[in-house]
Amino acid sequence: MTLSKKEIIEFIKQDKMSFDPVVDTFQIQPNSLDLRLGWNFYIPKNWTYEKEGRLAKNVDYLDFDNSKNNFDLIKLKPGQYFEILPKEFVIASTLEKVSFKDNDLMAILYARSSFIRRGLLVESGVIDIKYSGNLALPIINNTNNQIIRLYPGERVCQLVFHTTSSGLTDDEAQKHGVIGAKYEQSAPYSLEAKSDSNEEVELIKGGKLEELKKVHGISLSS
C-alpha cells in the first residue's frame, strides 16, 4: 500500500516514523513527503599533490580503506550557499534524520520535479524497513554551462511511502545481504562510502564470481 497525505500524517502522529528536525506543513504532499537539503556537501577529489607533482586521482571504490580520502567535506554555515558547477557531481546530506519504526514501512526516494527542471539530477533510492539516519543525496548539475546555486533548507527530494504485505523483525531488517546495514545511523558528516563484506569484495576483485555464487547461493530447498 502507498501512503496518502492523511496516512503520512497519522503515521507521524503514531510515531511509526519520525523526522529530526520535525517536518513542516510545506513538506507534506498528497502522496509523498519532501525532504530538505542539509548543510554538508561531499566533493569528489580528482587530483592530489604528491612528490612527483600534481597527479590525477584514480579512484577504486572497492578500496574502502582509502574511501574517506576520495571526498572533501564542506560544512556550510547559516546564510551560506553552495554553487554546483556544470557536470559536477556531489553528495549532499538531508537536513532531516529519518527514522522508520514500523516493521513493514519503507520508502522510495525521488527527486522533486522543480529540481529536475533546474537541470539537476538527484538519484533515486530505497529507504529500507527500520532505517534510521540522515540520507545521502547524489546530485549532478546536468547542464553544460550553468552554475546552479543550492541553499540548505531547500526541498530537494520526496519520499513515497509503502507498507509491505509482511513485516520484518529488527534482526531481519538490519541484515543487508550477509552483513549489517552499512548506513544505519548515518550522520551528515559520515555519509562517505562504506565497505561491503570483505569476503564479497575479495571474491569480486579476484574474478571469482563462480565461487561467490557457489558459496553464497540462496538455497531453494524447503
VOSE-591188 format. One record per residue: x, y, z of N, C-alpha, C in turn; residue in one letter; residue number from 1. Coordinates in steps of 0.2 Angstrom, whole numbers, plus 2048, in hexadecimal, padded with zeros to 3 digits. Example, Ala and Ser with C-alpha at 12.3 -4.5 7.8 and 13.67 -1.06 7.14 Angstrom:
<atoms>
 n.px n.py n.pz ca.px ca.py ca.pz c.px c.py c.pz r   k
  842  7E4  827   83E   7EA   827  842  7F0  827 A   1
  840  7F5  823   844   7FB   824  840  800  827 S   2
</atoms>
This chain:
<atoms>
 n.px n.py n.pz ca.px ca.py ca.pz c.px c.py c.pz r   k
  804  7FA  800   800   800   800  804  806  800 M   1
  802  80B  7FC   806   812   7FC  802  816  800 T   2
  806  81A  805   803   81E   809  801  825  806 L   3
  7FB  827  808   7F8   82E   806  7FA  833  80B S   4
  7F8  839  80A   7FA   83F   80E  7F7  83D  815 K   5
  7F1  83B  816   7EE   83A   81C  7F1  834  820 K   6
  7F3  82F  81C   7F7   82A   820  7FE  82C  822 E   7
  801  830  81E   808   832   820  807  836  826 I   8
  803  83A  827   802   83E   82D  800  83A  833 I   9
  7FC  835  832   7FA   830   837  800  82C  839 E  10
  804  82A  835   80A   826   836  80F  82A  83B F  11
  80F  830  839   814   835   83D  811  836  844 I  12
  80A  837  844   807   838   84B  808  832  84F K  13
  807  82C  84C   808   825   850  80F  823  851 Q  14
  814  827  84F   81B   826   850  81D  820  84C D  15
  81A  81E  847   81C   819   843  822  81B  83E K  16
  823  821  83D   828   824   83A  829  82B  83D M  17
  830  82D  83D   831   834   840  837  837  83C S  18
  837  83E  83D   83C   842   839  83F  847  83E F  19
  845  848  83E   849   84D   842  84D  851  83E D  20
  84C  857  83D   846   85B   840  840  859  83D P  21
  83A  85B  841   834   859   83F  832  85C  838 V  22
  82E  858  835   82B   85B   82E  826  861  82F V  23
  826  865  82A   821   86A   82A  81C  86A  825 D  24
  817  86E  825   811   86D   821  813  86E  819 T  25
  819  872  818   81B   872   811  81D  86C  80E F  26
  81F  867  812   822   861   810  81D  85B  80E Q  27
  817  85C  811   812   857   810  80E  857  809 I  28
  80F  852  805   80C   852   7FE  806  84D  7FE Q  29
  802  84D  7F9   7FC   848   7F9  7FE  841  7FA P  30
  804  83F  7F7   806   838   7F7  80D  837  7F9 N  31
  810  83C  7FC   817   83C   7FD  819  841  803 S  32
  81F  841  805   822   846   809  829  848  807 L  33
  829  84F  807   830   852   804  835  852  80A D  34
  83B  851  808   841   852   80C  845  858  80A L  35
  848  85B  80F   84C   861   80E  853  860  80D R  36
  857  864  80A   85E   863   809  861  865  80F L  37
  866  862  811   86A   863   817  870  868  816 G  38
  874  868  81B   87A   86D   81B  881  86A  818 W  39
  881  863  817   887   860   816  887  85D  80F N  40
  88D  85F  80B   88E   85D   804  895  859  804 F  41
  895  853  800   89B   850   7FF  89D  851  7F7 Y  42
  8A3  853  7F6   8A5   854   7EF  8AB  84F  7EE I  43
  8AA  84B  7E8   8AF   847   7E6  8B6  84A  7E5 P  44
  8BB  847  7E7   8C2   849   7E5  8C4  846  7DF K  45
  8C6  84A  7DA   8C8   848   7D4  8D0  849  7D3 N  46
  8D3  84B  7D8   8DB   84C   7D7  8DE  84C  7DE W  47
  8E4  84A  7DF   8E8   84B   7E5  8EF  84E  7E3 T  48
  8F2  851  7E8   8F8   854   7E8  8FD  84F  7EB Y  49
  902  84C  7E7   906   847   7EA  90E  84A  7E8 E  50
  912  846  7EA   919   847   7E9  91B  848  7E2 K  51
  917  844  7DE   918   845   7D6  915  84B  7D3 E  52
  911  84E  7D7   90D   854   7D4  905  853  7D5 G  53
  902  856  7D1   8FA   855   7D1  8F8  84F  7CD R  54
  8F5  84B  7D0   8F3   844   7CD  8EC  844  7CD L  55
  8E9  841  7C7   8E2   83F   7C7  8E0  83A  7CC A  56
  8DB  83A  7CF   8D9   835   7D4  8D5  830  7D1 K  57
  8D7  82A  7D1   8D4   824   7CE  8D0  821  7D4 N  58
  8CA  821  7D4   8C6   81E   7DA  8C4  817  7D9 V  59
  8C5  813  7DE   8C3   80C   7DE  8BE  80C  7E4 D  60
  8B7  80C  7E2   8B2   80C   7E7  8B2  805  7EB Y  61
  8B5  800  7E9   8B6   7FA   7ED  8BC  7FA  7F2 L  62
  8C0  800  7F2   8C5   801   7F6  8C2  805  7FC D  63
  8BF  802  801   8BB   805   806  8C0  808  80B F  64
  8C6  805  80C   8CA   808   811  8CC  80F  80F D  65
  8CC  811  809   8CD   818   807  8C7  81C  805 N  66
  8C1  819  806   8BB   81D   803  8BA  824  806 S  67
  8BC  825  80C   8BB   82B   80F  8BF  831  80C K  68
  8C5  82E  809   8C9   833   805  8C7  835  7FE N  69
  8C1  832  7FC   8BE   833   7F5  8BA  83A  7F5 N  70
  8B8  83D  7FB   8B4   843   7FB  8B7  848  800 F  71
  8B5  84E  7FE   8B6   854   803  8AF  855  805 D  72
  8AF  856  80C   8A8   858   80F  8A8  860  811 L  73
  8A3  863  80E   8A1   86A   80F  89B  86A  814 I  74
  89C  86E  81A   897   86F   81E  895  876  81E K  75
  88F  878  81B   88D   87F   81B  88A  881  821 L  76
  88A  888  822   887   88B   828  881  88F  826 K  77
  87D  890  82B   876   894   829  878  89A  825 P  78
  874  89B  81F   875   8A1   81B  87A  89F  815 G  79
  87D  89A  815   881   898   810  87E  894  80B Q  80
  880  893  804   87D   88F   7FF  882  88B  7FC Y  81
  880  886  7F7   885   882   7F4  884  883  7EC F  82
  889  884  7E8   888   885   7E1  88B  87E  7DE E  83
  887  87B  7DA   889   875   7D7  88B  876  7D0 I  84
  890  874  7CE   893   876   7C7  890  871  7C2 L  85
  890  874  7BB   88D   86F   7B6  891  869  7B6 P  86
  88C  863  7B5   88F   85C   7B5  892  85A  7BC K  87
  892  85E  7C1   895   85C   7C7  890  857  7CB E  88
  894  852  7CE   890   84E   7D2  892  84F  7DA F  89
  88D  84F  7DE   88E   850   7E5  88A  84B  7E9 V  90
  88B  84A  7EF   886   847   7F4  885  84C  7F9 I  91
  87E  84C  7FB   87C   851   800  878  84D  805 A  92
  877  850  80B   873   84C   810  86D  84F  810 S  93
  868  84C  813   861   84E   814  862  852  81B T  94
  85D  857  81B   85D   85B   822  85A  856  827 L  95
  855  852  825   852   84E   82A  855  847  82B E  96
  855  845  831   857   83E   833  850  83A  832 K  97
  850  835  82F   84A   831   82E  84A  82B  832 V  98
  844  829  835   844   823   839  83D  820  838 S  99
  83E  819  835   838   815   834  838  810  839 F 100
  832  810  83D   831   80C   843  82D  806  842 K 101
  828  806  83D   824   801   83C  828  7FB  838 D 102
  825  7F5  839   829   7F0   836  827  7EE  82F N 103
  823  7F2  82C   821   7F1   825  821  7F7  821 D 104
  824  7FC  823   824   803   820  82B  804  81D L 105
  82B  806  816   831   808   812  82F  80D  80E M 106
  834  810  80A   832   816   806  837  816  800 A 107
  835  819  7FA   839   81A   7F4  83A  822  7F4 I 108
  841  823  7F3   843   82A   7F3  843  82C  7EB L 109
  840  832  7EA   840   835   7E3  842  83C  7E3 Y 110
  844  83F  7DE   846   846   7DD  83F  84A  7DC A 111
  83F  850  7DF   839   854   7DE  839  857  7D7 R 112
  834  857  7D3   833   859   7CC  836  860  7CC S 113
  835  865  7D1   838   86C   7D0  840  86B  7D0 S 114
  843  867  7D3   84A   866   7D3  84C  864  7CC F 115
  849  85F  7C9   84A   85C   7C2  84A  862  7BD I 116
  845  866  7BE   844   86B   7B9  84A  871  7B9 R 117
  84D  871  7BF   853   875   7BF  859  872  7BC R 118
  859  86C  7BA   85E   869   7B7  862  864  7BB G 119
  85F  863  7C1   863   85F   7C6  860  858  7C6 L 120
  864  853  7C7   863   84C   7C8  864  84A  7CF L 121
  85F  847  7D2   85F   844   7D9  85E  83D  7D8 V 122
  862  838  7DA   861   831   7D9  85C  82F  7DE E 123
  858  82A  7DB   853   827   7DF  856  821  7E3 S 124
  852  81F  7E8   855   81A   7EC  84F  817  7F1 G 125
  851  811  7F4   84C   80E   7F9  84E  80F  800 V 126
  849  811  804   84B   812   80B  847  80C  80E I 127
  84C  808  812   84A   801   814  845  801  81A D 128
  842  7FC  81B   83E   7FB   822  843  7FC  828 I 129
  841  800  82D   844   801   833  84A  805  832 K 130
  84B  809  82C   851   80D   82B  850  813  830 Y 131
  856  815  833   857   81B   837  85D  81F  835 S 132
  85D  825  833   863   829   831  861  82E  82C G 133
  866  832  82B   866   837   826  867  834  81F N 134
  864  837  81A   865   834   813  86A  837  80F L 135
  86E  833  80B   873   836   806  86F  837  7FF A 136
  870  83D  7FD   86D   83F   7F6  872  840  7F1 L 137
  873  83B  7EC   878   83D   7E7  874  842  7E2 P 138
  878  847  7E1   875   84D   7DC  87A  84E  7D7 I 139
  877  84F  7D1   87B   851   7CB  878  857  7C8 I 140
  87C  85C  7C6   87A   862   7C2  87B  85F  7BB N 141
  875  85E  7B8   875   85B   7B1  875  860  7AB N 142
  876  866  7AD   876   86B   7A8  87E  86C  7A5 T 143
  87E  86F  79F   885   870   79C  889  876  79E N 144
  885  87B  7A0   888   881   7A2  885  886  7A7 N 145
  881  883  7AB   87D   886   7B0  880  884  7B7 Q 146
  882  889  7BB   883   888   7C2  87D  889  7C6 I 147
  87B  884  7CA   875   884   7CD  876  884  7D5 I 148
  872  889  7D8   873   88B   7DF  86E  887  7E3 R 149
  871  883  7E8   86D   87F   7ED  86D  882  7F4 L 150
  867  883  7F7   867   885   7FE  865  880  803 Y 151
  869  87F  808   866   87A   80D  85F  87C  810 P 152
  85B  877  810   854   878   812  84F  878  80C G 153
  852  878  806   84E   877   800  84B  870  800 E 154
  844  86F  7FE   841   869   7FD  844  866  7F7 R 155
  848  860  7F8   84C   85E   7F2  849  857  7F0 V 156
  846  853  7F4   844   84C   7F2  83E  84B  7F5 C 157
  83B  845  7F4   834   843   7F7  835  83C  7F8 Q 158
  831  83A  7FE   831   833   7FF  82A  830  7FE L 159
  829  82B  7FA   823   828   7F9  823  821  7FE V 160
  81E  821  802   81E   81C   807  81A  816  805 F 161
  81C  810  807   818   80A   805  819  805  80C H 162
  813  801  80D   813   7FC   812  813  7F5  80E T 163
  817  7F1  811   818   7EA   80E  813  7E5  810 T 164
  812  7E0  80D   80C   7DB   80E  80E  7D7  814 S 165
  815  7D7  816   817   7D3   81C  81D  7D7  81F S 166
  81D  7D8  825   822   7DC   828  829  7D8  82A G 167
  82E  7DC  82C   834   7D9   82E  835  7DA  835 L 168
  839  7D5  839   83B   7D6   83F  841  7DB  83F T 169
  843  7DE  845   849   7E2   845  84F  7DF  842 D 170
  850  7D9  844   856   7D5   842  856  7D4  83A D 171
  850  7D3  838   84F   7D2   830  850  7D8  82D E 172
  84E  7DE  830   84E   7E4   82C  856  7E7  82C A 173
  85A  7E5  831   860   7E7   832  865  7E3  82E Q 174
  863  7DD  82B   867   7D9   827  867  7DB  820 K 175
  86C  7DE  81D   86C   7E0   816  871  7DB  812 H 176
  86E  7D6  80F   873   7D1   80C  875  7CC  812 G 177
  87C  7CC  813   87E   7C8   818  881  7CD  81E V 178
  881  7D3  81D   884   7D8   822  87E  7DC  825 I 179
  880  7E0  82A   87B   7E5   82D  87A  7EB  828 G 180
  875  7EF  829   874   7F5   825  879  7F9  826 A 181
  87C  7FB  820   882   7FF   820  881  807  822 K 182
  87B  809  820   87A   810   821  875  812  827 Y 183
  874  80D  82B   86F   80E   830  873  813  835 E 184
  86F  818  837   871   81D   83C  876  822  838 Q 185
  875  822  832   87A   827   82E  878  82E  830 S 186
  87E  832  831   87D   839   833  87F  83D  82D A 187
  87E  844  82D   880   848   827  887  848  826 P 188
  88B  847  82B   892   847   82A  896  840  829 Y 189
  891  83B  828   894   834   827  890  830  822 S 190
  890  834  81C   88C   831   817  890  82E  811 L 191
  897  82E  812   89B   82B   80D  89A  823  80C E 192
  89D  821  807   89C   81A   805  89E  815  80B A 193
  89B  810  80C   89D   80B   811  89D  804  80F K 194
  8A1  800  812   8A3   7FA   80F  89E  7F5  80E S 195
  89D  7F1  809   899   7EB   808  89D  7E6  80C D 196
  89A  7E0  80C   89E   7DA   80F  8A5  7D9  80C S 197
  8AA  7D9  811   8B1   7D8   80E  8B1  7D1  80A N 198
  8AD  7CC  80C   8AE   7C6   808  8AB  7C7  801 E 199
  8A5  7CB  801   8A2   7CC   7FA  8A7  7D0  7F6 E 200
  8AA  7D5  7F9   8AE   7DA   7F5  8B4  7D6  7F2 V 201
  8B7  7D2  7F6   8BD   7CE   7F4  8BC  7C9  7EF E 202
  8B6  7C6  7EF   8B4   7C1   7EA  8B3  7C5  7E3 L 203
  8B0  7CB  7E4   8AE   7CF   7DE  8B5  7D1  7DB I 204
  8B9  7D4  7DF   8C0   7D6   7DC  8C4  7D1  7D9 K 205
  8C3  7CB  7DC   8C7   7C5   7D9  8C4  7C2  7D3 G 206
  8BE  7C4  7D1   8BA   7C1   7CB  8B7  7BB  7CD G 207
  8B6  7B9  7D3   8B4   7B3   7D5  8AC  7B3  7D6 K 208
  8A8  7B4  7D1   8A1   7B5   7D1  89E  7AE  7D2 L 209
  8A0  7A9  7CF   89E   7A2   7CF  89E  7A0  7D7 E 210
  8A4  7A1  7DA   8A5   79F   7E1  8A0  7A3  7E5 E 211
  89F  7AA  7E4   89A   7AE   7E8  893  7AB  7E8 L 212
  891  7A9  7E1   88A   7A6   7E1  88A  79F  7E4 K 213
  88F  79B  7E3   88F   795   7E6  88F  795  7EE K 214
  892  799  7F1   893   79A   7F8  88C  79D  7FB V 215
  88A  7A2  7F8   885   7A7   7FA  87E  7A6  7F7 H 216
  87D  7A1  7F2   877   7A1   7EF  871  79F  7F3 G 217
  86B  7A2  7F2   865   7A1   7F6  863  79A  7F5 I 218
  862  797  7FB   85F   790   7FB  858  790  7F9 S 219
  856  78C  7F4   84F   78C   7F2  84B  786  7F4 L 220
  84F  782  7F9   84C   77C   7FC  847  77E  801 S 221
  842  77B  802   83D   77D   808  83F  77A  80E S 222
</atoms>
